[in-house]
Amino acid sequence: MAVPKRKMSRSNTRHRRAQWKASRPDLVPITIDGSEYLVPRRLVRAYQRGLIEPES
């Protein structure tokens, strides 16, 4: 693991951390009981199996 040679200033640390942004999950259309819903791709199977109830 890399070890820093010098201490990083608080300002630099906060500027670096501020660059991180969460990305929105990509939504895919699925049809359940004749209704179409937009759900995250990783949850499609759970919705199809009935483990998660789709919200209206």
N, C-alpha and C positions, 0 to 999 in steps of 0.2 A: 504494500500500500504506500502511496506517495505521502511524504511528510514535508510540510512546508519548512523552508529554511529560515524564513523570518515571519514575525507576527503580521497578520493582515489588519489594517486599520478598520475601525468600526464603519467608517464611511464606505470604504471599498467593499466590505462584507455586505452591507445593506444594499449597495448598488448592484452587486452581483446577484443577490437573492431576489431583488425586485424584477429581474429579467424573466423569471420563471412564470409561466402562465399555464393554467389548466386548459386543455382543449375540450371542446364540447364533444360528447359521444355522437358518432354518426348514427342517425335514425333511419331505420328501414321500414317500409310499409309491410304489414302482415294482415291477413284477413282471418278474423275469428268470428264464427257464427254469423257470417254475412256482413260484418262491420269491419272497416279498415282502420287500423291503428298504426301510429308511428312509434316504434320502440327501439331502444338501443340494440345493436347487432348482437351483443353478447348475451342478451336476455331473450332472444327470439324463441329458443327451445323451451324455456321455462313458461313463456306465455302460451305456446302451442300445447304443452302438456297440461296446462291448467294449474301450474304451481303458483302463478302470479295472476291476479285478476286485473284485466285492463281497465284503466280509468276512462271515463267518458269525456 
